[in-house]
Amino acid sequence: MSLLDALIPAAHAQAAAGTAAAPNPWLQLVPLILLFVVFWFLLIRPQMKRQKEHRQMVDKLAKGDEVVTSGGIAGRIDDVGESFLTVEIADGTKVKLQKGAVSAVLPKGTLKSL
């Protein structure tokens, strides 16, 4: 008799003893549901809120607003299109950007003080 043959009957005996009290399948789902709820409130919901605020900010952009892009370029909006806008970053220097690249709207007069 080999060592493997000696261990296999013991494993069958343990499996038979363990099947006497099966846990409720609904109780096994509770930790998974709790994990999803935690992810929702800590990760998904705040991200959706930031996206909504950014979308509202981009929709309110108008000519003359002073903005900072996600690349760090600061300038004044010269022209607003449907999905693009033209930003004047220096006297006579204009750059065309996507609206989504705007990360913040600065208070009026901020660029003059720089």
HELIX and SHEET records of a PDB file:
HELIX    1   1 LEU A    3  GLY A   18  1                                  16    
HELIX    2   2 PRO A   25  PHE A   39  1                                  15    
HELIX    3   3 TRP A   40  ILE A   44  3                                   5    
HELIX    4   4 ARG A   45  ASP A   59  1                                  15    
HELIX    5   5 LYS A   99  ALA A  101  5                                   3    
HELIX    6   6 THR A  110  SER A  113  1                                   4    
SHEET    1   A 5 THR A  93  GLN A  98  0                                        
SHEET    2   A 5 PHE A  84  ALA A  90 -1                                        
SHEET    3   A 5 ALA A  74  VAL A  80 -1                                        
SHEET    4   A 5 GLU A  66  THR A  69 -1                                        
SHEET    5   A 5 VAL A 102  LEU A 106 -1                                        
END                                                                             
